């Protein structure tokens, strides 16, 4: 497991990377929410009331930051996060 601090304009996020069998599981967490890779489920995050955005096809923290957001929870939408943003743009709104 790799844990890394990721400096952004509005704060410092925490990156978590777990090497799985075929691809890494990646999450970058800011104060109010997180951007996650395709291993995790937006529907469940939504039911739990999380601020979350999903990206796919990522292997590194840099990939997550530059990937296009594909799906967001209702609480993320309330913060102005939407599909089509880059991961780093979504994270900036989560501080």
Backbone bond lengths (Angstrom), bond angles and torsions (degrees), N, CA, C in turn:
res aa  C-N    CA-C-N  psi(-1)  N-CA   C-N-CA  omega(-1)  CA-C   N-CA-C  phi
1 X - - - 1.444 - - 1.528 107.96 -
2 X 1.318 115.70 138.96 1.460 122.30 176.55 1.520 107.93 -116.64
3 X 1.325 116.20 130.62 1.459 122.89 174.31 1.517 106.35 -119.94
4 X 1.333 116.18 127.79 1.461 119.73 -175.14 1.526 110.32 -140.84
5 X 1.324 116.08 137.77 1.464 120.47 172.62 1.521 108.01 -79.88
6 X 1.337 115.89 135.78 1.455 121.86 -177.23 1.523 108.17 -123.23
7 X 1.341 116.49 105.21 1.468 119.13 -179.37 1.527 111.17 -73.40
8 X 1.334 114.94 131.86 1.456 122.17 175.98 1.529 107.56 -126.80
9 X 1.313 118.12 176.53 1.466 120.60 -178.12 1.529 112.90 -63.53
10 X 1.328 117.29 -42.45 1.464 121.26 -173.65 1.524 114.40 -93.65
11 X 1.327 117.85 -2.09 1.462 120.96 -179.26 1.514 110.86 164.09
12 X 1.308 115.29 -175.21 1.463 121.10 178.63 1.515 109.10 -109.88
13 X 1.330 116.12 125.05 1.458 122.24 178.94 1.528 109.05 -95.72
14 X 1.322 115.92 165.05 1.455 122.01 178.29 1.524 108.64 -114.75
15 X 1.325 116.50 121.74 1.452 121.58 178.39 1.515 111.10 -97.43
16 X 1.319 116.60 134.69 1.464 123.02 175.90 1.522 108.59 -121.87
17 X 1.325 115.88 130.06 1.467 120.72 179.86 1.526 108.69 -131.98
18 X 1.316 115.43 123.83 1.455 122.59 176.28 1.525 107.56 -115.19
19 X 1.314 116.92 124.75 1.464 120.33 176.03 1.523 108.48 -78.86
20 X 1.310 116.22 114.64 1.458 121.39 177.63 1.531 107.78 -96.60
21 X 1.316 118.05 -170.61 1.453 120.61 -177.19 1.531 113.06 -68.62
22 X 1.328 118.18 -41.02 1.462 120.73 -172.69 1.520 115.07 -117.16
23 X 1.303 117.70 -18.74 1.466 122.06 -179.61 1.528 107.58 -162.16
24 X 1.327 118.01 156.32 1.465 119.46 178.88 1.526 112.01 -77.55
25 X 1.325 115.21 149.67 1.462 122.23 171.29 1.525 105.38 -97.21
26 X 1.331 116.76 121.38 1.457 122.43 -174.81 1.523 111.60 -123.63
27 X 1.332 115.62 136.89 1.459 123.00 173.84 1.518 107.41 -141.43
28 X 1.325 116.20 134.16 1.459 120.64 170.82 1.522 106.45 -119.17
29 X 1.355 115.91 120.29 1.456 122.06 -174.80 1.523 111.10 -108.41
30 X 1.321 115.15 129.59 1.465 122.82 171.84 1.529 107.49 -104.02
31 X 1.334 117.62 -173.71 1.464 120.94 -176.86 1.530 113.84 -60.51
32 X 1.335 117.73 -41.58 1.463 121.40 -173.29 1.523 114.47 -102.76
33 X 1.338 118.09 -11.17 1.456 119.04 -176.74 1.511 111.89 -175.20
34 X 1.339 115.82 -162.62 1.454 119.83 -174.74 1.527 112.19 -151.47
35 X 1.324 114.36 158.34 1.461 122.64 170.76 1.521 105.55 -109.82
36 X 1.324 115.86 131.29 1.465 121.27 -173.60 1.524 110.92 -125.50
37 X 1.321 115.29 158.60 1.464 120.57 176.24 1.529 109.57 -85.07
38 X 1.308 115.66 179.66 1.453 122.11 -175.84 1.518 115.72 -66.28
39 X 1.338 118.30 -12.53 1.464 120.18 176.85 1.530 111.95 -64.93
40 X 1.318 116.77 -27.65 1.461 120.71 -173.79 1.533 110.98 -99.51
41 X 1.313 116.28 158.71 1.461 122.98 -168.28 1.532 112.01 -106.87
42 X 1.321 116.26 117.06 1.458 121.61 179.22 1.532 111.20 -64.32
43 X 1.315 117.18 -37.53 1.465 120.73 -178.41 1.528 111.28 -61.15
44 X 1.314 116.88 -43.03 1.470 120.59 178.83 1.530 110.09 -68.21
45 X 1.336 116.77 -43.60 1.477 120.14 177.71 1.524 110.09 -58.16
46 X 1.334 116.59 -38.44 1.453 121.04 178.24 1.532 110.82 -64.87
47 X 1.336 117.27 -45.61 1.466 121.12 179.31 1.519 112.01 -62.11
48 X 1.333 116.38 -30.90 1.467 120.93 179.90 1.523 112.66 -82.84
49 X 1.340 116.93 -6.74 1.450 121.02 178.53 1.522 114.60 82.76
50 X 1.333 116.79 19.29 1.465 121.04 -179.31 1.523 112.12 -79.78
51 X 1.330 114.74 152.81 1.464 122.81 167.04 1.517 104.58 -89.21
52 X 1.328 117.57 110.06 1.464 120.61 -175.60 1.519 111.09 -146.75
53 X 1.333 113.96 148.09 1.463 122.38 175.16 1.515 107.89 -132.61
54 X 1.332 116.39 144.10 1.461 120.83 -177.53 1.520 110.80 -113.99
55 X 1.344 114.97 137.67 1.458 123.13 171.72 1.532 107.41 -124.64
56 X 1.304 117.10 163.81 1.477 120.45 178.75 1.513 110.22 -136.24
57 X 1.344 114.73 162.91 1.459 120.68 175.98 1.513 113.39 72.27
58 X 1.331 116.81 33.34 1.463 121.29 -176.04 1.527 110.74 -113.31
59 X 1.325 115.49 145.09 1.466 121.28 179.21 1.523 113.14 -125.55
60 X 1.342 116.66 -14.05 1.463 121.40 -177.54 1.531 109.28 -137.50
61 X 1.329 115.99 167.85 1.460 119.75 175.55 1.527 110.32 -62.10
62 X 1.323 116.80 -39.70 1.477 120.55 177.94 1.522 110.65 -60.24
63 X 1.322 116.79 -40.05 1.469 120.33 177.05 1.530 110.40 -59.19
64 X 1.334 116.42 -44.13 1.467 120.77 -179.76 1.529 110.05 -61.18
65 X 1.324 116.79 -44.35 1.461 120.91 -178.32 1.522 112.55 -62.58
66 X 1.335 116.97 -33.10 1.465 120.65 -175.07 1.530 114.09 -101.87
67 X 1.330 116.89 -5.41 1.468 120.57 179.81 1.523 110.59 -75.66
68 X 1.316 114.62 153.87 1.465 121.12 176.84 1.517 110.12 -79.32
69 X 1.325 115.92 133.02 1.463 121.36 175.54 1.522 108.29 -69.48
70 X 1.329 115.81 129.52 1.466 121.34 -177.94 1.518 113.22 -102.68
71 X 1.327 116.78 -29.05 1.460 120.38 -176.05 1.522 108.27 -151.68
72 X 1.326 117.35 148.48 1.463 122.15 179.21 1.529 109.97 -139.69
73 X 1.309 115.51 156.93 1.463 120.84 175.83 1.528 109.75 -82.90
74 X 1.313 115.82 166.62 1.471 120.81 178.89 1.526 111.63 -61.47
75 X 1.333 117.59 -39.13 1.465 120.41 178.92 1.526 110.78 -67.05
76 X 1.320 117.74 -31.43 1.467 120.95 175.67 1.533 109.53 -69.05
77 X 1.319 116.76 -42.45 1.466 120.47 177.43 1.521 111.13 -57.66
78 X 1.326 116.31 -38.51 1.463 120.69 -179.63 1.529 112.24 -63.62
79 X 1.331 117.27 -23.68 1.467 121.64 177.15 1.534 112.31 -90.03
80 X 1.348 116.55 -0.44 1.456 120.47 -179.94 1.513 114.37 94.72
81 X 1.317 117.25 8.32 1.466 121.76 179.23 1.518 108.32 -84.22
82 X 1.340 115.68 135.36 1.460 119.03 -178.26 1.518 110.98 -147.03
83 X 1.321 114.81 160.25 1.460 121.25 176.19 1.525 108.83 -58.20
84 X 1.320 115.37 142.75 1.455 120.93 -179.71 1.522 113.08 102.29
85 X 1.329 117.25 -21.80 1.469 120.89 175.22 1.526 108.69 -69.68
86 X 1.306 116.22 162.95 1.458 121.48 170.82 1.530 107.79 -85.19
87 X 1.319 116.89 155.83 1.452 121.24 -179.21 1.514 113.00 -54.98
88 X 1.325 117.59 -41.91 1.463 120.12 -178.76 1.528 111.39 -67.23
89 X 1.331 118.12 -32.05 1.468 120.83 176.94 1.521 110.60 -66.68
90 X 1.335 116.56 -41.58 1.455 120.68 177.71 1.532 110.44 -63.76
91 X 1.339 116.80 -43.33 1.461 119.95 179.81 1.515 112.52 -62.54
92 X 1.313 117.83 -38.78 1.472 120.84 179.97 1.527 111.38 -59.38
93 X 1.337 116.70 -32.34 1.468 120.61 178.79 1.524 112.61 -80.16
94 X 1.331 117.02 -5.75 1.462 122.00 -178.48 1.528 112.98 -97.12
95 X 1.333 117.28 11.10 1.475 120.55 176.88 1.513 109.36 -102.97
